[in-house]
Amino acid sequence: MTTEPRPKTDYYVTRAAQERAAAQRTTDSVARRVHLEMADRYDALIAPKKLAL
C-alpha cells in the first residue's frame, strides 16, 4: 500500500496570503482580480474535499 504525500497546507496558506497582499498593493483592477483568483485557488487546495451524494 502506498501513501500519498501530505498536502503542503502551510505553503498554500502562505501563498494565499501573499496573493491577497499583492491584490491590495496593486492599482490595476485586472491584476487585482487575478491575484484574488489565485488566492481562491490556493484556498481550494486547503479546503476539505466534499463527497458528492
Backbone as a ProteinNet text record, in pm:
[ID]
protein_1_A
[PRIMARY]
MTTEPRPKTDYYVTRAAQERAAAQRTTDSVARRVHLEMADRYDALIAPKKLAL
[TERTIARY]
84.5	0	89.2	60.9	137.6	54.9	123.4	54.6	97.4	3.5	33.5	100.3	188.8	249.9	144	166.1	73.1	67.2	-50.4	-59.8	24.3	75.4	159.2	70	-10.5	-108.1	-43.3	68.8	135.6	175.3	226.2	265.5	143.9	32.9	-87.2	-143.4	-140.3	-188.6	-101.6	29.4	122	100.6	88.7	71.2	-61.4	-167	-296.2	-284.8	-218	-199	-113.5	-10.2	74.6	-3.4	-88.5	-169.3	-268.8	-326.8	-420.2	-346.6	-225.9	-145.8	-108.9	-74.4	-40.9	-163.5	-280.2	-403.2	-429.2	-397.9	-418.9	-320.6	-200.5	-97.6	-115.7	-175.2	-182.8	-294.7	-272.4	-375.9	-447.3	-398.8	-457.3	-570.2	-689.7	-805.6	-794.6	-734.3	-718.6	-619.6	-507.8	-408.2	-468	-547.4	-610.9	-700.8	-781.6	-872.1	-793.9	-684.7	-603.7	-541.9	-488.9	-431.6	-537.6	-656.4	-762.5	-809.3	-812.6	-847.9	-743.6	-616.3	-510.2	-521.4	-551.9	-570.4	-684.8	-793.5	-906.6	-867.6	-782.8	-738.5	-652	-566.3	-487.3	-579.1	-679.3	-775.4	-848.4	-880.4	-949.9	-862.8	-731.9	-642.3	-636.8	-668.3	-665.7	-797.3	-905.6	-1039.2	-1058.1	-1127.8	-1154.8	-1244	-1219.5	-1299.5	-1437	-1538.8	-1674.5	-1712.2	-1778.2	-1822.6	-1956.8	-1969.2	-2097.5	-2189.7	-2310.3	-2405.6	-2510.2
-118	0	124.6	214.9	338.6	452	546.2	663	785.3	875.4	999.6	1096.6	1180.8	1281	1375.7	1422.1	1517.4	1644.8	1701.3	1829.9	1935.2	2024.9	2130.5	2246	2220.7	2320.8	2449.5	2440.2	2562.6	2648.6	2583	2654.3	2721.3	2645.9	2700.4	2818.3	2809.5	2919.4	3043.2	3022.7	3134.2	3197.6	3114.5	3167.5	3242.3	3192.3	3261.3	3399.2	3406.8	3535.4	3629.7	3576.3	3659.3	3713.8	3631.1	3676.5	3784.3	3768.8	3872.1	4003	3993.1	4113.4	4181.6	4103.2	4159.9	4227.5	4168.5	4229.1	4364.2	4375.4	4502.5	4609.6	4567.2	4663.8	4718.8	4641.3	4683.6	4784.3	4868.8	4965.3	4921.5	4814.4	4763.2	4665.5	4691.5	4608.6	4466.6	4451.1	4317.5	4236.4	4296.9	4228.9	4193.8	4283.1	4257.5	4134.1	4127.8	4014.8	3884.1	3886.6	3766	3720.8	3814.7	3779.4	3717.4	3774.4	3721	3583.3	3562.4	3430.8	3326.7	3365.6	3273.3	3240.7	3340.6	3316.7	3219	3235.2	3143.3	3001.1	2988.5	2854.7	2788.7	2867.2	2811.5	2770.8	2853.9	2819.4	2688.6	2668.4	2546.4	2422.3	2438.5	2325.7	2288.2	2384.2	2362.9	2303.8	2346.8	2307.3	2156.9	2098.6	1955.1	1925.2	1813.2	1772.2	1725.1	1767.8	1724.8	1610.6	1511.5	1397.3	1427.1	1390.7	1406.5	1292.2	1325.4	1221.6	1200.9
0	0	0	-90	-95.2	-37.4	19.1	73.1	-5.9	-22.3	-93.3	3.3	-48.3	39.7	95.1	216.7	278	195.8	183.4	112.9	184.9	110.3	168.6	213.3	315.7	356.8	405.1	474.5	519.2	399.5	297	175.4	111.6	100.6	37.3	116.3	247.9	333.1	310.7	307.2	285.4	149.1	45.7	-89.4	-103.3	-42.2	-48.6	16	129.3	197	111.9	47.9	-38	-157.2	-214.2	-328.1	-285.5	-168.8	-119.3	-90.7	-37.3	-12.1	-143.6	-243	-373.7	-435	-414.8	-466.2	-401.2	-273.3	-203.5	-249.9	-286.8	-326.6	-467.3	-555	-694.8	-718.4	-815.7	-854.3	-981.9	-1042.7	-1166.3	-1133	-1183	-1148.1	-1203.6	-1320.4	-1377.4	-1294	-1259.5	-1176.6	-1040.3	-983.9	-854.8	-863.8	-969.2	-988.2	-1002	-1077.9	-1097.3	-965.3	-887.5	-757	-665.2	-665	-580	-627.7	-758.8	-811.7	-772.1	-778	-737.8	-589.2	-507.7	-364.3	-341.1	-415.5	-402.9	-441.6	-541.8	-584.1	-477.7	-414.1	-303.4	-188.7	-159	-53.9	-86.2	-212.6	-253.4	-230.9	-241.7	-217.8	-70.2	15.3	159.7	209	147.7	193.6	183.2	280.2	271.6	151.8	90.8	-25.7	19.8	-53.2	-20.9	-113.1	-56.5	-134.3	-199.2	-324.9	-393.2	-351.7	-314.5	-274.1	-379
[MASK]
+++++++++++++++++++++++++++++++++++++++++++++++++++++

